[in-house]
Amino acid sequence: MSSLLPIHGGSIPSTRSWTDILPTNSYPFHNALSPIVSTLFTGSAIVVKSSEQTAFSASYFISIARNALAACNHSPNLVQSVICWPQTANHLTSHPGISHITFIGSRAVAHQVCASAAKALTPVCVELGGKDPAIILDDLSPYDLEHKVLPILMKGIFVSAGQNCIGIERIIALPRSYEILLPLLEKRIRDLRVGTTFPPAPLSSASLNPNNRNNNVGFGHDGGNNDSIDIGPLISPQPIPHLHSLIRSAVSMGATLHVGGPDDQTHRLSNTHYFSPSLLSSLQPDMPISQQELFAPIALLFPATSLTHAISIANSTPFALGASVFGTSSTDLETCTTEIKAGMVSVNDFGAYYATGMPFGGVKG
């Protein structure tokens, strides 16, 4: 049993395990608090290096953990926060005083983190992005497709404006389901409302006065209330030109753009953090948009001629985090769960493993 070392009035086990966490810009609360709690329960301290794009929220969430430690008579210094530019983070990830690193983010940045950690031979656990497929079998009734499957697909694609590592990025439908789903998706996506519930200008003390009849707090994109918004902004406008380029490339290679896209003016989103919800169909696996994680409110509908073809499309990317399959045939469902290369597969649902606290992780690398 380890001895206890006094740390500014509190104490920690004298382990050497300092863990460095680098949460991405999606789910900053979960991606920070979950590793913090896990690390503290090992008897270790933690340094949290958050994305520079979530500096404010991450600092706020980390203060919750520090205050909780203080309230329980433990040192808040067990949890430390570092906010810096990526080039400065190399000093932390290569530091010999760090004994374990957990990285949550993209494949490209993971290569850099692992290369940096290798200098000190620090072990690294990575949780990377996804290009999750949802296979739609042909044995579903039109009613089930519209009223049961479609709502799950919309949630899986557009939750958090598509900024979700286990979000549904590819719908792969067999012929009959493809023809039924396409117009249903087009209508639902076209009806999505984009905007914010925040006021359009900095709040003054007068605007916060509850007696002020002109109080505009909680406005929607159309001037309505909080319920008038379906899709919020991206964390940054930086990826938008690349997303537009991928859509244009797909269309030039034979895909059909039904809703949204670079030239859509429906939501008046130019020069903002907002991205117009989009739908493309007739996609093929060799298109760049089919191979890259989009992390945006874009629905991609792929035609499949057979179950074997659908599974082949599902396995055609370098990603293998999660997947979904929808249908009624137990034989076909079992074939999908067995042959789809993914760390987690939901049957007739999306992200069920995540919501129930089951093991989380992908395959490939």
FENNORLIN-V840805 format. One record per residue. RES is the residue in one letter. PSI is psi as a letter, one per 40 degrees, with the letter a starting at -180 (* if undefined). NEAR is the number of other C-alpha atoms within 8 Angstrom. Layout:
{{RES | PSI | NEAR} {RES | PSI | NEAR}}
This chain:
{{M | h | 2} {S | i | 6} {S | i | 6} {L | h | 8} {L | h | 8} {P | h | 8} {I | g | 9} {H | f | 7} {G | e | 7} {G | a | 9} {S | i | 11} {I | i | 12} {P | i | 10} {S | f | 8} {T | i | 7} {R | e | 6} {S | h | 9} {W | h | 12} {T | h | 15} {D | h | 15} {I | h | 15} {L | g | 12} {P | i | 14} {T | a | 11} {N | e | 9} {S | i | 8} {Y | f | 7} {P | d | 12} {F | d | 9} {H | d | 7} {N | e | 12} {A | d | 15} {L | d | 11} {S | d | 8} {P | d | 9} {I | d | 11} {V | d | 8} {S | d | 8} {T | d | 12} {L | d | 11} {F | e | 7} {T | e | 6} {G | f | 9} {S | i | 15} {A | i | 12} {I | i | 14} {V | h | 12} {V | h | 13} {K | h | 13} {S | i | 15} {S | i | 11} {E | e | 8} {Q | e | 7} {T | f | 10} {A | d | 10} {F | d | 6} {S | d | 9} {A | d | 12} {S | d | 9} {Y | d | 8} {F | d | 11} {I | d | 12} {S | d | 8} {I | d | 8} {A | d | 12} {R | d | 13} {N | d | 9} {A | d | 9} {L | d | 11} {A | d | 10} {A | d | 7} {C | e | 6} {N | f | 7} {H | i | 10} {S | h | 13} {P | e | 11} {N | e | 8} {L | d | 11} {V | h | 13} {Q | i | 8} {S | h | 10} {V | h | 8} {I | h | 9} {C | i | 8} {W | i | 7} {P | d | 6} {Q | d | 5} {T | d | 8} {A | d | 10} {N | d | 10} {H | d | 7} {L | d | 9} {T | e | 12} {S | e | 13} {H | h | 9} {P | e | 7} {G | e | 5} {I | h | 14} {S | e | 11} {H | i | 11} {I | h | 13} {T | h | 12} {F | h | 14} {I | h | 12} {G | a | 13} {S | i | 8} {R | d | 8} {A | d | 6} {V | d | 8} {A | d | 12} {H | d | 8} {Q | d | 8} {V | d | 11} {C | d | 9} {A | d | 8} {S | d | 11} {A | d | 14} {A | d | 10} {K | d | 8} {A | e | 9} {L | f | 6} {T | h | 13} {P | i | 9} {V | h | 10} {C | h | 7} {V | i | 9} {E | h | 10} {L | a | 10} {G | a | 12} {G | i | 12} {K | f | 18} {D | h | 16} {P | i | 13} {A | h | 13} {I | h | 14} {I | h | 12} {L | i | 12} {D | e | 10} {D | e | 7} {L | i | 10} {S | i | 6} {P | d | 8} {Y | d | 7} {D | d | 9} {L | d | 13} {E | d | 11} {H | e | 8} {K | d | 9} {V | d | 11} {L | d | 12} {P | d | 9} {I | d | 10} {L | d | 10} {M | d | 9} {K | d | 8} {G | d | 12} {I | d | 14} {F | e | 13} {V | h | 12} {S | f | 8} {A | f | 12} {G | e | 13} {Q | g | 12} {N | h | 9} {C | d | 9} {I | f | 11} {G | i | 14} {I | h | 14} {E | e | 13} {R | h | 13} {I | h | 13} {I | h | 15} {A | h | 16} {L | i | 16} {P | d | 10} {R | d | 8} {S | d | 14} {Y | d | 11} {E | d | 8} {I | d | 10} {L | d | 11} {L | d | 10} {P | d | 8} {L | d | 10} {L | d | 10} {E | d | 11} {K | d | 8} {R | d | 8} {I | d | 11} {R | d | 9} {D | e | 6} {L | i | 10} {R | h | 9} {V | h | 12} {G | a | 12} {T | i | 11} {T | e | 12} {F | i | 8} {P | i | 11} {P | e | 4} {A | i | 4} {P | h | 5} {L | h | 8} {S | i | 6} {S | d | 6} {A | d | 7} {S | d | 12} {L | e | 10} {N | h | 8} {P | e | 7} {N | e | 4} {N | h | 9} {R | e | 5} {N | e | 5} {N | h | 9} {N | e | 7} {V | h | 9} {G | f | 9} {F | i | 14} {G | i | 15} {H | d | 12} {D | e | 6} {G | e | 6} {G | a | 9} {N | a | 9} {N | d | 9} {D | e | 7} {S | e | 10} {I | h | 14} {D | d | 9} {I | h | 12} {G | a | 11} {P | i | 10} {L | i | 11} {I | d | 7} {S | i | 7} {P | e | 9} {Q | d | 5} {P | e | 7} {I | d | 8} {P | d | 7} {H | d | 7} {L | d | 9} {H | d | 10} {S | d | 8} {L | d | 10} {I | d | 12} {R | d | 9} {S | d | 11} {A | d | 13} {V | d | 10} {S | d | 7} {M | e | 7} {G | e | 8} {A | i | 12} {T | h | 9} {L | h | 12} {H | d | 9} {V | i | 12} {G | a | 13} {G | i | 11} {P | d | 7} {D | e | 5} {D | h | 9} {Q | e | 6} {T | d | 6} {H | e | 7} {R | f | 5} {L | e | 10} {S | h | 4} {N | f | 4} {T | a | 6} {H | e | 10} {Y | i | 11} {F | h | 10} {S | h | 12} {P | h | 13} {S | i | 13} {L | h | 15} {L | i | 14} {S | a | 13} {S | f | 10} {L | i | 15} {Q | i | 8} {P | d | 9} {D | e | 6} {M | i | 11} {P | d | 9} {I | d | 11} {S | e | 11} {Q | e | 12} {Q | i | 7} {E | h | 9} {L | d | 9} {F | f | 8} {A | i | 10} {P | g | 13} {I | h | 13} {A | h | 12} {L | h | 11} {L | h | 15} {F | h | 12} {P | h | 12} {A | h | 12} {T | e | 8} {S | i | 7} {L | d | 10} {T | d | 6} {H | d | 9} {A | d | 14} {I | d | 12} {S | d | 8} {I | d | 10} {A | d | 14} {N | e | 9} {S | e | 8} {T | i | 10} {P | e | 7} {F | i | 11} {A | f | 15} {L | c | 15} {G | i | 16} {A | i | 14} {S | i | 15} {V | h | 16} {F | h | 13} {G | a | 12} {T | d | 7} {S | h | 7} {S | d | 6} {T | d | 6} {D | d | 9} {L | d | 13} {E | d | 8} {T | d | 8} {C | d | 10} {T | d | 9} {T | d | 6} {E | e | 7} {I | h | 10} {K | h | 8} {A | i | 11} {G | d | 11} {M | h | 11} {V | h | 11} {S | i | 13} {V | h | 9} {N | f | 9} {D | i | 10} {F | h | 12} {G | f | 11} {A | d | 8} {Y | d | 12} {Y | d | 9} {A | d | 7} {T | e | 6} {G | f | 6} {M | i | 7} {P | i | 6} {F | h | 8} {G | i | 9} {G | a | 11} {V | a | 10} {K | a | 6} {G | * | 4}}
